[in-house]
Amino acid sequence: MSVRPALSAPDIERSLRRISHEIVEGTPETSSLVLLGIPTRGAFLAHRLAAMVSDITGESVAVGSLDVTLYRDDLARTGHRSPAPTELPSGGIDAAVVVLVDDVLFSGRTIRAALDALTALGRPRAVKLAVLVDRGHRELPIRADHVGKNLPSAPGERVSVHLEEVDGVDEVVVEL
């Protein structure tokens, strides 16, 4: 297996900074903003984005995580997964502008599951999607509002996001 680097740590930092500015431009009233990361790496990215949005606005931003395991349509095919905790901000998500945060957007099925999970938890005013990498190959009509990098890839390739909090390094690689 060969590995091709796609994003370095400075590239990831730059992408997240740009996304955070886009989020502020799209939702200037950050008091109604909730960033929900999809575990594992999406949750860490959501916390990074929340810190960056706070740096820009000077206000704290609600952040949490949304486990979608039980809402996936591929559980029977892919085997058992251990659910991660869903952690909502104390104010919940009703009437909030929720930005779902994930590391890689591929088929769209994880995001579909996230939308189902959100429906079970409340009624946001709006839902947006921020991803570090969009690799294409959508199976569902889902599109990200904020993308760090469009990274066209072959269906057989694997795009792996490594983050300092989990993997000890920030990078995105394509495994052939």
C-alpha positions as a LaTeX table, in Angstrom:
\begin{tabular}{lrrr}
\hline
Residue & $x$ (\AA) & $y$ (\AA) & $z$ (\AA) \\
\hline
Met1 & 0.00 & 0.00 & 0.00 \\
Ser2 & 1.35 & 3.42 & $-0.91$ \\
Val3 & 0.52 & 6.60 & 0.98 \\
Arg4 & 0.32 & 10.04 & $-0.61$ \\
Pro5 & 0.24 & 13.15 & 1.60 \\
Ala6 & $-2.70$ & 15.46 & 0.89 \\
Leu7 & $-2.69$ & 18.01 & 3.74 \\
Ser8 & 0.00 & 18.91 & 6.25 \\
Ala9 & $-0.55$ & 20.35 & 9.73 \\
Pro10 & $-0.27$ & 23.97 & 8.46 \\
Asp11 & $-2.71$ & 23.15 & 5.64 \\
Ile12 & $-5.24$ & 21.79 & 8.15 \\
Glu13 & $-4.82$ & 24.85 & 10.38 \\
Arg14 & $-5.34$ & 27.18 & 7.40 \\
Ser15 & $-8.40$ & 25.24 & 6.24 \\
Leu16 & $-9.99$ & 25.31 & 9.68 \\
Arg17 & $-9.27$ & 29.03 & 10.07 \\
Arg18 & $-10.97$ & 29.72 & 6.70 \\
Ile19 & $-13.96$ & 27.55 & 7.65 \\
Ser20 & $-14.28$ & 29.38 & 10.98 \\
His21 & $-14.40$ & 32.73 & 9.16 \\
Glu22 & $-17.04$ & 31.35 & 6.78 \\
Ile23 & $-19.11$ & 30.16 & 9.73 \\
Val24 & $-18.97$ & 33.61 & 11.34 \\
Glu25 & $-19.91$ & 35.27 & 8.05 \\
Gly26 & $-22.87$ & 32.90 & 7.65 \\
Thr27 & $-24.02$ & 33.14 & 11.27 \\
Pro28 & $-22.89$ & 36.49 & 12.68 \\
Glu29 & $-25.10$ & 36.03 & 15.76 \\
Thr30 & $-22.97$ & 33.33 & 17.38 \\
Ser31 & $-25.26$ & 33.10 & 20.41 \\
Ser32 & $-27.53$ & 30.86 & 18.29 \\
Leu33 & $-24.63$ & 28.79 & 16.91 \\
Val34 & $-23.97$ & 25.17 & 17.95 \\
Leu35 & $-21.09$ & 23.15 & 16.51 \\
Leu36 & $-21.67$ & 19.39 & 16.72 \\
Gly37 & $-18.81$ & 17.11 & 15.75 \\
Ile38 & $-19.35$ & 13.58 & 14.54 \\
Pro39 & $-17.03$ & 11.28 & 16.53 \\
Thr40 & $-14.26$ & 10.59 & 16.47 \\
Arg41 & $-12.30$ & 13.15 & 14.51 \\
Gly42 & $-15.24$ & 15.40 & 13.71 \\
Ala43 & $-15.71$ & 16.02 & 17.43 \\
Phe44 & $-12.12$ & 17.23 & 17.78 \\
Leu45 & $-12.46$ & 19.39 & 14.67 \\
Ala46 & $-15.65$ & 20.93 & 16.12 \\
His47 & $-13.77$ & 21.92 & 19.28 \\
Arg48 & $-10.97$ & 23.46 & 17.21 \\
Leu49 & $-13.48$ & 25.38 & 15.10 \\
Ala50 & $-15.35$ & 26.59 & 18.20 \\
Ala51 & $-12.09$ & 27.97 & 19.62 \\
Met52 & $-11.32$ & 29.72 & 16.34 \\
Val53 & $-14.83$ & 31.20 & 16.06 \\
Ser54 & $-14.48$ & 32.41 & 19.66 \\
Asp55 & $-11.15$ & 34.03 & 18.79 \\
Ile56 & $-12.81$ & 35.86 & 15.89 \\
Thr57 & $-15.96$ & 36.99 & 17.70 \\
Gly58 & $-14.77$ & 37.26 & 21.30 \\
Glu59 & $-17.78$ & 35.17 & 22.36 \\
Ser60 & $-17.93$ & 31.56 & 23.47 \\
Val61 & $-19.50$ & 29.10 & 21.06 \\
Ala62 & $-21.60$ & 26.10 & 22.05 \\
Val63 & $-19.94$ & 22.86 & 21.01 \\
Gly64 & $-20.75$ & 19.20 & 21.43 \\
Ser65 & $-20.70$ & 15.83 & 19.70 \\
Leu66 & $-23.33$ & 13.78 & 17.92 \\
Asp67 & $-22.97$ & 10.01 & 17.72 \\
Val68 & $-24.72$ & 8.61 & 14.66 \\
Thr69 & $-23.92$ & 4.92 & 15.12 \\
Leu70 & $-27.48$ & 3.76 & 15.82 \\
Tyr71 & $-28.84$ & 5.78 & 12.87 \\
Arg72 & $-26.54$ & 4.30 & 10.23 \\
Asp73 & $-28.03$ & 2.21 & 7.45 \\
Asp74 & $-24.96$ & $-0.03$ & 7.14 \\
Leu75 & $-24.73$ & $-1.55$ & 10.63 \\
Ala76 & $-25.75$ & $-5.01$ & 9.44 \\
Arg77 & $-23.08$ & $-4.93$ & 6.73 \\
Thr78 & $-20.18$ & $-3.38$ & 8.64 \\
Gly79 & $-20.56$ & $-5.12$ & 11.98 \\
His80 & $-20.81$ & $-3.81$ & 15.52 \\
Arg81 & $-19.60$ & $-0.35$ & 16.37 \\
Ser82 & $-19.33$ & 1.01 & 19.88 \\
Pro83 & $-21.36$ & 4.20 & 20.19 \\
Ala84 & $-19.55$ & 7.32 & 21.34 \\
Pro85 & $-21.34$ & 9.68 & 23.70 \\
Thr86 & $-23.61$ & 12.36 & 22.28 \\
Glu87 & $-22.91$ & 15.56 & 24.18 \\
Leu88 & $-25.26$ & 18.47 & 23.58 \\
Pro89 & $-24.62$ & 21.95 & 24.93 \\
Ser90 & $-26.73$ & 22.84 & 27.98 \\
Gly91 & $-29.03$ & 24.99 & 25.83 \\
Gly92 & $-29.80$ & 22.09 & 23.48 \\
Ile93 & $-30.30$ & 22.53 & 19.75 \\
Asp94 & $-33.87$ & 23.84 & 19.48 \\
Ala95 & $-33.96$ & 27.04 & 17.37 \\
Ala96 & $-30.15$ & 26.93 & 17.01 \\
Val97 & $-28.07$ & 27.10 & 13.86 \\
Val98 & $-26.34$ & 23.73 & 14.06 \\
Val99 & $-23.14$ & 23.16 & 12.12 \\
Leu100 & $-22.38$ & 19.46 & 11.80 \\
Val101 & $-18.63$ & 18.90 & 11.64 \\
Asp102 & $-16.99$ & 15.82 & 10.15 \\
Asp103 & $-13.54$ & 14.94 & 8.88 \\
Val104 & $-14.32$ & 13.41 & 5.45 \\
Leu105 & $-17.43$ & 13.65 & 3.30 \\
Phe106 & $-17.69$ & 10.65 & 0.98 \\
Ser107 & $-20.98$ & 8.88 & 0.22 \\
Gly108 & $-23.11$ & 11.16 & 2.39 \\
Arg109 & $-24.51$ & 8.31 & 4.47 \\
Thr110 & $-22.91$ & 9.45 & 7.74 \\
Ile111 & $-24.45$ & 12.89 & 7.31 \\
Arg112 & $-27.85$ & 11.36 & 6.53 \\
Ala113 & $-27.55$ & 9.43 & 9.80 \\
Ala114 & $-26.56$ & 12.66 & 11.58 \\
Leu115 & $-29.67$ & 14.40 & 10.26 \\
Asp116 & $-31.80$ & 11.54 & 11.60 \\
Ala117 & $-30.05$ & 11.74 & 14.97 \\
Leu118 & $-30.64$ & 15.50 & 15.13 \\
Thr119 & $-34.35$ & 14.99 & 14.50 \\
Ala120 & $-34.51$ & 12.75 & 17.56 \\
Leu121 & $-32.84$ & 15.42 & 19.73 \\
Gly122 & $-34.63$ & 18.61 & 18.81 \\
Arg123 & $-35.55$ & 21.05 & 16.09 \\
Pro124 & $-32.73$ & 23.34 & 14.98 \\
Arg125 & $-33.54$ & 26.52 & 13.07 \\
Ala126 & $-31.01$ & 25.53 & 10.40 \\
Val127 & $-28.44$ & 22.79 & 9.84 \\
Lys128 & $-25.18$ & 23.35 & 7.97 \\
Leu129 & $-22.28$ & 21.04 & 7.24 \\
Ala130 & $-18.55$ & 21.68 & 7.61 \\
Val131 & $-16.01$ & 19.07 & 6.52 \\
Leu132 & $-12.24$ & 19.10 & 6.42 \\
Val133 & $-12.13$ & 16.99 & 3.22 \\
Asp134 & $-14.74$ & 16.43 & 0.51 \\
Arg135 & $-13.63$ & 13.50 & $-1.62$ \\
Gly136 & $-16.70$ & 13.23 & $-3.85$ \\
His137 & $-18.50$ & 9.99 & $-4.81$ \\
Arg138 & $-21.81$ & 10.98 & $-3.23$ \\
Glu139 & $-24.55$ & 8.36 & $-3.04$ \\
Leu140 & $-27.05$ & 10.79 & $-1.50$ \\
Pro141 & $-27.90$ & 14.41 & $-2.40$ \\
Ile142 & $-25.80$ & 15.95 & 0.38 \\
Arg143 & $-23.41$ & 18.86 & $-0.01$ \\
Ala144 & $-21.15$ & 20.60 & 2.48 \\
Asp145 & $-21.58$ & 24.31 & 3.20 \\
His146 & $-17.95$ & 24.65 & 4.32 \\
Val147 & $-15.12$ & 22.56 & 2.87 \\
Gly148 & $-11.48$ & 22.68 & 3.87 \\
Lys149 & $-10.24$ & 20.87 & 0.76 \\
Asn150 & $-11.91$ & 19.20 & $-2.20$ \\
Leu151 & $-9.82$ & 16.11 & $-2.74$ \\
Pro152 & $-10.92$ & 14.08 & $-5.76$ \\
Ser153 & $-10.12$ & 10.42 & $-5.22$ \\
Ala154 & $-10.80$ & 7.06 & $-6.76$ \\
Pro155 & $-13.50$ & 4.95 & $-5.09$ \\
Gly156 & $-10.91$ & 2.34 & $-4.06$ \\
Glu157 & $-8.65$ & 4.85 & $-2.34$ \\
Arg158 & $-8.92$ & 5.67 & 1.34 \\
Val159 & $-8.62$ & 9.22 & 2.64 \\
Ser160 & $-7.38$ & 9.20 & 6.24 \\
Val161 & $-7.43$ & 12.19 & 8.55 \\
His162 & $-4.96$ & 12.02 & 11.41 \\
Leu163 & $-5.33$ & 14.51 & 14.24 \\
Glu164 & $-2.97$ & 15.35 & 17.07 \\
Glu165 & $-5.62$ & 14.55 & 19.70 \\
Val166 & $-6.08$ & 10.97 & 18.45 \\
Asp167 & $-3.09$ & 10.07 & 16.28 \\
Gly168 & $-0.30$ & 12.31 & 17.57 \\
Val169 & 0.02 & 14.18 & 14.25 \\
Asp170 & $-2.07$ & 16.48 & 12.05 \\
Glu171 & $-2.19$ & 15.30 & 8.45 \\
Val172 & $-4.45$ & 13.99 & 5.72 \\
Val173 & $-3.18$ & 11.15 & 3.55 \\
Val174 & $-4.54$ & 9.19 & 0.60 \\
Glu175 & $-3.87$ & 5.47 & 0.82 \\
Leu176 & $-3.72$ & 3.71 & $-2.54$ \\
\hline
\end{tabular}
